[in-house]
Amino acid sequence: VHCDTASMLAFAPAASSELPGPWFLTKEQIDSSPSRKYLLKKCGNDVEKAHNSETQYRRLTCAFLQESGQKLRLPQLTIATAIVFYHRFFAHKSYESFCRFTIATTCLFLASKVEETPKKLKDVVIETFKIQNTPKPPPEPDSQEFKDLKERILVSERVLLQTLGFDLTVEHPYRPLLAYVKSIQGTRDLAQVAWNFINDSLRTTICLQYAPRCVSAAAVSLAARYLSDRHGNLLKLPKHNDGEWHDAFHVSDASVQDVSKQIMELYESKQINGGPALANGSHVALMSQKRAEIERAATTTAADSPTGAAALAACGAPAPLEEKLPPDTQVGTGAACVAAPLVSSVPEVVGADDAEDEPKAKRPRECTAFAG
């Protein structure tokens, strides 16, 4: 479906009649979203096929956002904000009516301003065009085609803002994670591996279902299990005030388990990984198998390759491999963990998030190229 200016404005809601409010949805609400209804119709009312199609749409578009953000040298926090904007938009709008890559590019442009890491619209258009249309070069900046691309993003930004109800506040799981690791004097390796699982979670709708601190807790749990399995030494998380370890995040065990399960489904699903589903086995075994696959891909992917991030994303890699934890990042200095296979940059350690852990209820033309 061609996403021209008139059609985008026609689908823009009136701000007074569609204010999103809290951005937490139940799985049932996500399953009945306009996007899911469209894909269900497109898939001949095959529920599983529609679910897999939407999962694939989200994964591939998030990979596009991740690589675009990397090429623009945006921090991970900004990229994550763009991905959350994207998930929120298509929780209320249909893929039938909006080009997902145009909306994704708009989300990246808006997120760069929201997170105070602004990029020129010209640069955003050029980098996203190159990634989406390789090896075709982008149009000349003074050409009418380039001007049309810029105009499409500006119009889409108005639609995006209205759909978001001008609510641009996004809390991420990174800070609660680092605050927790610091509080237990955990290692940089625990923080690094958990950080990667948070990045993985962005490929799913978890950010629409659970508050950041719950995602942080699940990432810590998965990281501890992964490091224990990889090195044969049990990494046990300390109890919090004589209670369970996850009480430090003020979350329930059921919530942690559900988020962990959804993250692990990224590695188990054929639709997510673009290849055969991994053999049945424990989550730890699946995790180790997938991480080994990512490490092998990293050894054969040039760091400066235009499609490098996409190649790694195809086998589940969550973030650029060359990024490291800043030397001044304050985490524990214990020896419970050893070096993690994948790392990415993190912000400074701050206090935990205030959000609740349980899901909150809320009301509720596909494009294959950037240019529509």
C-alpha positions in Angstrom: 0.0 0.0 0.0 1.4 3.4 -1.0 1.6 5.6 2.1 1.1 9.1 0.6 0.6 12.3 2.6 -3.2 12.4 2.2 -3.8 8.8 3.3 -1.6 9.2 6.4 -3.4 12.4 7.5 -6.8 10.7 6.9 -5.9 8.0 9.3 -4.6 10.3 12.0 -6.9 10.4 15.0 -8.2 13.5 16.6 -6.1 14.2 19.7 -9.3 14.9 21.7 -10.9 11.5 20.9 -7.9 9.1 21.1 -5.5 9.8 24.0 -3.6 6.5 24.6 -3.3 6.8 28.3 -1.3 4.1 30.1 0.8 2.0 27.7 0.3 -1.4 29.1 -1.8 -4.0 27.3 -2.9 -7.5 28.0 -2.0 -10.3 25.6 -5.7 -10.5 24.6 -5.7 -6.8 23.7 -2.5 -7.2 21.6 -4.1 -10.2 19.9 -7.1 -8.1 18.9 -5.2 -5.1 17.8 -5.9 -3.5 14.3 -2.6 -5.0 13.0 -3.5 -8.5 14.2 -7.0 -8.3 12.7 -5.5 -7.2 9.4 -3.0 -10.0 9.3 -5.6 -12.5 10.5 -7.7 -11.6 7.4 -4.7 -11.7 5.2 -3.8 -15.1 6.5 -7.2 -16.6 5.9 -8.2 -16.5 9.6 -5.3 -18.7 10.5 -4.6 -17.5 14.0 -1.1 -19.1 14.4 0.0 -17.8 11.0 -1.2 -14.3 11.7 0.6 -14.3 15.1 3.8 -15.5 13.4 3.5 -12.9 10.6 3.2 -10.1 13.1 6.1 -11.5 15.1 8.2 -11.5 12.0 7.1 -8.0 11.1 8.1 -6.7 14.5 11.4 -8.5 14.6 12.6 -7.4 11.1 11.5 -3.8 11.7 13.2 -3.7 15.1 16.4 -5.1 13.4 16.1 -2.3 10.8 15.8 0.3 13.6 18.8 -1.2 15.5 21.0 -1.1 12.4 19.8 2.4 11.4 20.5 3.7 14.9 23.9 2.2 14.9 24.8 3.8 11.5 23.6 7.1 12.9 25.7 6.6 16.0 22.7 7.0 18.3 23.0 5.6 21.8 21.2 2.4 22.6 18.8 4.3 24.9 17.6 6.3 21.9 17.2 3.3 19.7 15.2 1.5 22.4 12.9 4.5 22.7 12.3 4.4 18.9 11.5 0.7 19.1 9.0 1.3 21.9 7.4 4.1 19.9 7.1 1.7 17.0 5.4 -1.0 19.1 3.0 1.5 20.7 2.0 2.8 17.3 1.2 -0.5 15.7 -0.7 -1.6 18.9 -3.3 0.9 17.8 -2.8 1.2 14.0 -2.8 -1.4 11.2 0.0 -2.5 8.9 -2.6 -2.3 6.2 -2.8 1.5 6.5 0.8 2.5 7.3 4.2 1.5 5.9 6.0 0.0 8.8 9.5 1.2 7.6 8.3 4.7 7.1 6.8 4.7 10.6 10.0 3.1 12.0 12.1 5.8 10.4 9.8 8.4 11.9 10.1 6.8 15.3 13.9 7.0 15.1 13.8 10.6 14.1 11.4 11.5 16.9 13.3 9.4 19.5 16.5 11.2 18.7 14.9 14.5 19.7 13.1 13.1 22.7 16.3 11.6 24.1 18.2 14.8 23.3 20.5 13.1 20.8 19.1 14.8 17.7 20.0 14.0 14.2 19.3 16.0 11.0 16.3 14.7 9.0 18.6 14.6 6.0 21.0 12.2 7.7 18.2 10.0 9.0 16.6 9.7 5.6 20.0 8.9 3.9 21.0 6.1 6.4 17.6 4.5 6.6 17.2 4.6 2.8 20.6 2.9 2.3 19.8 0.1 4.7 16.4 -0.5 3.3 17.4 -0.3 -0.3 20.9 -1.7 -0.5 22.7 -1.6 -2.9 20.7 1.3 -4.5 22.2 4.7 -3.5 20.0 7.3 -1.9 18.6 10.1 -4.1 20.5 13.4 -4.2 19.6 15.7 -1.4 18.4 18.4 -3.8 16.3 16.0 -5.9 12.5 16.0 -5.7 12.5 12.3 -4.7 14.6 13.2 -1.6 12.4 16.1 -0.7 9.4 13.8 -1.0 11.0 11.3 1.4 11.6 14.1 3.9 8.1 15.3 3.6 6.7 11.8 4.2 8.7 11.6 7.5 7.4 15.0 8.6 3.8 14.1 7.9 4.3 10.7 9.6 5.7 12.5 12.6 2.4 14.3 13.0 0.5 11.0 12.8 2.8 9.4 15.2 2.5 12.1 17.8 -1.3 12.1 17.6 -1.4 8.3 17.9 0.9 8.5 20.9 -1.3 11.2 22.4 1.8 13.3 22.6 2.9 11.1 25.5 6.6 10.7 24.8 7.6 9.4 28.2 9.4 6.0 27.9 11.1 4.2 30.8 13.5 1.5 30.0 14.7 -1.6 32.0 18.4 -0.6 31.7 18.6 1.6 34.7 16.8 -0.7 37.2 19.1 -3.5 35.9 22.3 -1.6 36.7 21.0 -0.3 40.0 20.3 -3.9 41.0 23.7 -5.3 39.9 25.4 -2.5 41.8 23.3 -3.2 44.9 24.3 -6.8 45.1 27.9 -6.0 44.0 27.5 -8.1 40.9 30.0 -8.2 38.1 30.1 -6.3 34.9 29.6 -9.6 33.1 26.2 -10.2 34.8 25.2 -6.6 33.8 26.4 -7.2 30.2 24.6 -10.4 29.6 21.4 -9.1 31.2 21.7 -6.0 29.1 21.7 -8.2 26.0 18.6 -10.0 27.1 16.9 -6.6 27.5 17.9 -5.7 24.0 16.4 -9.1 22.8 13.1 -8.3 24.5 12.7 -5.2 22.3 12.0 -7.6 19.4 8.8 -8.6 21.2 5.7 -6.8 22.6 7.0 -7.3 26.2 7.4 -3.5 26.5 3.6 -3.2 26.0 2.8 -5.8 28.6 5.2 -5.3 31.5 6.8 -2.4 33.3 10.6 -1.9 33.0 11.6 -3.3 36.4 9.9 -6.6 35.5 11.9 -6.9 32.3 15.0 -6.1 34.3 14.3 -8.9 36.7 13.7 -11.4 33.9 16.9 -10.3 32.2 18.9 -10.8 35.4 17.4 -14.3 35.9 18.2 -15.3 32.4 21.7 -13.9 32.6 22.4 -15.8 35.9 21.2 -19.0 34.3 23.2 -18.5 31.2 26.4 -17.7 33.0 25.9 -20.7 35.4 25.4 -23.0 32.4 28.2 -21.7 30.4 30.9 -22.0 33.1 29.5 -24.8 35.2 29.4 -22.7 38.3 26.0 -22.0 39.9 25.4 -18.2 40.1 22.8 -17.8 42.8 21.2 -14.4 43.2 21.1 -13.2 46.8 17.8 -13.0 48.7 16.4 -9.5 49.3 15.5 -8.7 52.9 15.1 -12.4 53.7 12.7 -12.7 50.8 13.1 -13.8 47.2 15.8 -12.2 45.1 13.2 -10.7 42.7 11.6 -8.8 45.7 14.3 -6.2 45.1 12.4 -5.3 41.9 9.0 -5.5 43.6 7.8 -8.0 41.0 6.1 -11.4 41.3 7.8 -14.7 40.3 4.9 -15.3 37.8 5.7 -12.1 36.0 9.4 -12.8 35.9 8.7 -16.3 34.5 6.3 -15.0 31.8 8.7 -12.4 30.6 11.6 -14.9 30.6 9.5 -17.3 28.6 8.6 -14.7 26.0 12.3 -13.8 25.6 13.3 -17.4 25.2 10.7 -17.9 22.6 12.8 -15.6 20.4 15.4 -18.4 20.3 12.9 -21.3 20.0 10.8 -19.8 17.2 11.5 -20.6 13.5 9.7 -17.4 12.6 12.0 -15.3 14.7 15.3 -16.8 13.8 14.7 -17.3 10.1 15.7 -20.9 10.3 14.7 -24.2 11.8 13.3 -24.1 15.3 15.8 -25.2 17.9 15.4 -28.7 19.3 13.3 -29.2 22.4 15.3 -28.7 25.5 15.8 -26.5 28.6 15.8 -22.8 28.2 19.5 -22.7 29.3 20.5 -25.2 26.6 18.6 -23.2 24.0 20.2 -20.0 25.2 23.7 -21.5 25.0 23.0 -22.9 21.5 21.8 -19.5 20.3 24.6 -17.6 21.8 27.2 -19.9 20.2 25.5 -19.3 16.9 25.8 -15.6 17.4 29.4 -15.8 18.3 30.2 -17.8 15.2 28.4 -15.2 13.1 30.4 -12.4 14.8 33.7 -14.0 13.7 32.7 -13.9 10.0 30.9 -10.5 10.0 33.0 -7.4 9.3 32.4 -4.7 11.9 32.0 -2.0 9.3 29.8 -4.0 7.0 26.6 -2.0 6.0 24.6 -5.2 6.6 26.6 -6.5 9.5 24.0 -5.8 12.2 21.3 -7.3 10.1 23.3 -10.5 9.6 23.8 -10.8 13.3 20.2 -9.9 14.0 19.1 -12.8 11.7 20.5 -15.3 14.2 19.3 -13.4 17.3 22.1 -10.9 18.1 20.6 -8.0 20.0 23.0 -5.2 19.6 26.3 -4.1 18.0 29.1 -6.4 19.1 31.9 -3.8 19.1 30.3 -1.6 21.8 31.7 -2.0 25.3 30.6 -1.0 28.8 32.1 2.4 29.5 35.1 2.2 31.9 33.3 4.3 34.5 30.2 2.2 34.6 29.7 1.3 38.3 28.8 -2.3 38.8 30.1 -4.9 41.2 33.6 -6.3 41.2 32.8 -9.8 42.4 34.2 -12.9 40.7 31.0 -15.0 40.3 30.9 -14.5 36.5 33.4 -14.5 33.7 33.5 -12.6 30.4 30.2 -12.5 28.6 30.1 -13.3 24.8 28.2 -10.2 23.8 28.1 -6.7 25.2 26.7 -3.3 24.4 26.9 0.2 25.8 25.0 1.2 28.9 24.0 4.4 30.6 25.1 5.5 34.0 23.7 3.6 37.1 20.7 5.3 38.7 17.9 4.4 40.9 15.3 1.7 40.1 12.2 2.5 38.2 8.9 3.3 39.9 6.6 1.4 37.6 4.6 -1.6 38.7 5.4 -5.1 37.4 2.0 -6.5 36.5 0.4 -6.0 33.0 -2.2 -3.2 32.9 -5.4 -3.3 30.8 -6.1 -0.7 28.1 -8.6 -0.1 25.3 -7.8 -1.0 22.5 -1.4 -1.9 3.6 1.9 -3.5 4.1 5.0 -1.8 2.5 8.1 -3.7 1.5 10.3 -0.7 0.8 11.1 2.5 2.6 9.7 4.6 -0.2 6.3 2.9 0.1 
